[in-house]
Amino acid sequence: MKAIRVGLVGTGWGQLQLEAFRRVKGAQVVALCDADVERLEKLARQYHIAHTVADYRELLAGDMIDWVCIAAPPEWHRAMAHEAIAAGKHVLCEKPIALNDWEARDLLAAAQARGIVHAADYEMRFLPAHAYCKELIDEDYLGALHRVDVTMTMERPWGEHGNWAADAASGGGVLMELGSHFIDTLRWWFGDVTTVIAGTRTHFPTVRIPGNKESGNGAGIRKLVTGEDAFWCVMQFARGGEALVNFMTGARHDPGWTIGVYGQNGSLVVKSGQLWAKREGDREMGLLPIPKRLEFEDKPKDPLMWAMVKLFERQLSAIKQAPEALPFPDFRDDIAVTRIIAAIRRSSVERMWVNVGSE
């Protein structure tokens, strides 16, 4: 069967998507787009991709591609996805698909009206420990949910990422960029979130960004940070139970992240890619082996890249209308996460419990 042709927009973070697509049978990246022409041409040579354009509209015009992967900075996502849908291209978009939920809802409506297969790149769902944890939760391993604890601590202040990642107006900040993945995972495991209470902080409002000799700022420059570099929130689920999510960057210590899930009958803890568990009657926490069907290939050893492969394979099956197509995160999931993030930010300002919006 003829390969589905993919166009990739954004060759910074998009290099990881490109590596993932190389491992998806039935899909082929045939064109790259980026305003950074030097980086664009270098990547095209490296991966032997003939077609390169600096303007995404040129990529979407005509019949060069069937499927577009949008990995540009967040402030461009909505416009690019909208024009891709209008051009009849299937869409895989980095999150957030838009900077607010009403624009995201417009994208969903447009995609549904045109019969476009749409996906949001919440690849963490496909990490083996996460995927197995989902299966166990659905099998009622925990019993009634009591509490979820999520902790993420990073050594570098989030603002040191620089550019849009430090700019709240451009979709930056650790809550949207990293916290959203964990919020999506918790929704996937436990369903809708009804209310939140939260606090966001910017502990490092200015950071030094490394410079370069070519631009004449070899010693680096000071950068104003408007996006949050830390947050905490409590989320209450419609099904019962709650989650405490606590992210801290700039801690000068980097233990990584842990998700602990505690129910009436059992506990599950995800740490360092492993899944630990204990049920009523067990003597102690034990390491659960991950089923082989959920494990990744090992080379290159990049869990996020392999998680993307799983997501892309599922969207490709939907594009091909395969009867065995499995579910994957799409625009509806991104809208739900965007609403929770908006409620978290509102709660931080108003210092009160906030209801999460719905249709």
N, C-alpha and C positions, 0 to 999 in steps of 0.2 A: 504494500500500500504506500502511496505517495506520502512523504514526510510533511508534517504541518510546519509551515515556514514561520519563523519567529523573528521579530525585530526587537532589539533591546535598546531602551532609552536610558542613558546614564551609565557611564563606564567607571565610576568610582566604586561605590558599594555594588554596582551591577556586575563587577568582575566575579563575585561569588555566584550570582545567578547564572552567569555565562558558564562557569565551571559545572554548575548543576545541570544545565540544559545539555551539556556534552554527554551526560550520562542518562538522558531520557530517550529511550528508543521511540522512534516515530516523530521526533521533533528535531528541527535543525535551525540554529541561529544563522540567518542569511544576511542580516544587516545590523549595523550599530549606529547609534546617534548620540552625540555629545557636543556641547558648545566648546569644550576644551579640545581643539583640533589636534594638538600634539599628542595628548593622551589617547584620543580616539584612533589616530593612525597607528600609534604604537601597538595598541591592543588588536587592531585589525590585522596587522602583520603577524603578531604573535599567534593568533588563532586562525589565520588564513581565511578571513572574512572579506569578501570582495567589495561589498556595498557599504559605504559610510556617508553619513549626512550630518550636518551641523544643526539643521532645523527639523524638529520632530514632525512638522506638517508635511514635509517632503517624504518622510518615511511612511506616513499614513496614506499618502496619495497613491492612487493606482492599485495594482494587485501584486506588489512585491512581497507582501507578507499576509499571513492569515491571523496571526496572534501577536499581540504586543505585550512586552514586559516593561513596566514603568518603574525605574529605579532612580529617578531624578529626585532632587530635594522636594520635601513635602508640599511646599507652596505651589509647585507645578502640577501636582497629581491630578487635581480636579479638572483643570483645563485639558491636560493631555488625555485623561480617561474619557472625558466628554467628546473630544474630537475623534478618538479611536472608536468609540461606540457609533458615532455618526458615520464613520467610514466603514462600519460593518466588521471591525476587527474584534476578535475575542480579547479579553483584557485580564492580565495579571498585574496587580498594582501593589507596590509597597504600601504599608500603612503609614499614616492615615490616607484613605482615598480622597479625603477633603478635610479642610481645617475646621469644619463644623458639621453638625448632623443634618441640617436642612440641605446643604449642598450635596452631602453624601446620599441623602434620600433621592434627590433629583437624578444622581448617577444611577442608582438602583432602578428607578422607574424607567429611565432611558434604556438601560441594558435589557430589562424585561420586555419592553415594547419592541425592541429589535431582535430579540432572541439571542442575545450575546451571552456567552458563557463567561462569567466573571469570577475572579478570585482575589482575595486579599492575602498578602504574604505573611501569615501567622505561622511560620514554619515550626515554631517550638512545639506545636501539637504532635509533631511526628518524631520528636526525640524518643528513643525507645522506652526510657523509664516513664515519660509522660504518657505515651500511648498505652503502656501496660497498666499504669495507674488508672487510666480511664476505664479500661476493661474491668478491673477489679472493683472500682466504684459502681459501675453499672451492674455488676454481679452481686451487689450489696455486701461487699467485704467489710465495710465500715459499720453498717447499721445506720441509725440516725446520725447525721453530721452534727458535731458539736462545734468544732473550731478548725480553721486552717491558719497556720502561721507561715508567712513568706518573708524571708530576710535576704537582702542583697546589699553587700558592702564592697565598695571599690576604693582603691587607693588614690586614684587620680580624680580631681574635681571634674564633674561632667563638662563644665565649660571649656576645659582644655581641648575638647574636640574641635572647638573653633567654629567658624562660618555659621551656617544655618542651625547646626545642632545646639548652639548656645543662645539662639534667638527665639524667644517665645512666639513672636508674630509670624515667624517662618515655619512653625511647627516643631521647634526644637524643645529641649528640656528633657530630663531623664524620665519624667512621667510618661510623656507621649512616645519617646523613642525606645525606651526599654521596659518601663512599667507596663505599657500596653500589652506586651507579649504575655506577661504573667496574668494580667486581668483577663485576657482572652482565654488562657488556659483554665483559669478558675471558672469562668462562665461555661466553658466546654465540659468541665467535670461536673459542675453543680447547678447550672442553669442561671436564670435571670437574677440580677441584683436589683433589689428594691430601694434601699436607702444606703447612704454613706455619711460618714463624718471623717474629716481629714485635715491635714496641715501640709502645706508645701513651703519649702525654704530655698533660698539662694545664699548659701554660706560663703561662696566665693564670687562676689559680684564683678570682680575683675580678675583676669588670669593672663599669664604671659603665653603667647602663641609663638612657637619657634619660627624664626624668620629664615630667609635665604639670601645669599649674596646677590643673586640676579635682581631681586627687588630692592636691594640696598638696605635691608633691615636684618642683616645676618644675626644680630644679637637677639632678635625677637621683638614683638610688639605687645603692648597691653591691649586686651580685648574686654569690652563691656559685655557682661553676661546678663541676659534678661530671662532666660529659661531657668526653671528650678533645677537644683543639683541634688535635692533630697526631698522625700515626701513620706508621709505615713497615711494610712487610711484604714478604717474599719468598714467592711462591706457586709451587708446583711442579704442573705439569699431568700428568694421567694419560697423555697422548699424548706427553709429552716436552717439554722446554723449561720456562722459568720466567718469572715476572713480578716485577719490583721496583716496588712502588707506594709513593710518598712524598708525603704531604700535610702542608703546613705552613700554619698561619694565624697572623695577628698578625706577619707578616714585615715590615710597613711598606713593602711592595713588592708589586705585584699584576701579575705577568706572565701570569696565567691558567694554563692547563693544556696539556700535551702528552702524546701517546701515541706512542711510537716502537716499531715492531715489526720485529725483525731475524731473518731466516731464512737458511738455507744459500744460497738463490738470489736473495733480494731483500730490500728494506727498504720499509716503509710508515710514514709519519709523519703523524699527524693534529694540526694546529695551527690555532687560530683558524678553525675550520670548514672548513679546506682539507685536501686530501690530497696529500702529496708521496710520490714513489716513485722507486726505482731498482732495476733488475734487473742480474744479471750481464751484462756487455757494454755497459751504458749508460755514457756518459761522466760524467754527473752527475745529482744528484737533480733531478727535474722535477715540476711541478705537474700532477696528473691532473685532467682535466675530469670533473665528476660527471655521470652520465647524467641527462637531463632527467626521466626517470620517477621519479627519487629526489629531485629538487629540490622545494622548497616554494614556495608562493605567497609574495608579498613583503610584503603589507600586511594586518595590522600585521607589522612585521619582528621577530618573536619566535620564534626557532628552537624553544625548548622547547614553546611552545604548538602550533606546527605539528607537532612530533613527537607530541604527544598526539593530535592529529587523526588521524594515521596509525594509532596504536594503537587509538583508539576505533573507527575504521572497521573494523578487523579484528575486534574483539570483536563489533561489531554484526553483521557478516556471519555470525559463528558463532551468535549469538543467533537470527538469521533462518534458520539452517541452510542458508546459501548454498553450493552445490557448489564455488564458487571461493574459499571462505574460506581465508585465509592464516594461518600461525602467529603467535602473539603471546605475550609473557611472561605466565605465569599463576602460580597459587599454588605449583606445583612449583618454578618458578625462584626464587621468594622463599624457599622452604624451603632451597634449596641455598645461596643467598647468606647467609641467617641462620646456617647451620652454619659457613660460612667465617669470618664475623665472630666467632662464638663461639670458634673456634679461634684467631683472631688475638688476641683478648683473653686467652685462656688462655695463649698463648705469651708475651705481654707480661709476665704475672705470673710464669710458671714459667721464663722465659728459656731456652727450648728449642724444638726442632722439635715440632710437634703435628700428629697426623693429623686430617684433617677427617672428621667423622662421616658415616655413610651409613645407609641403611635396613638 
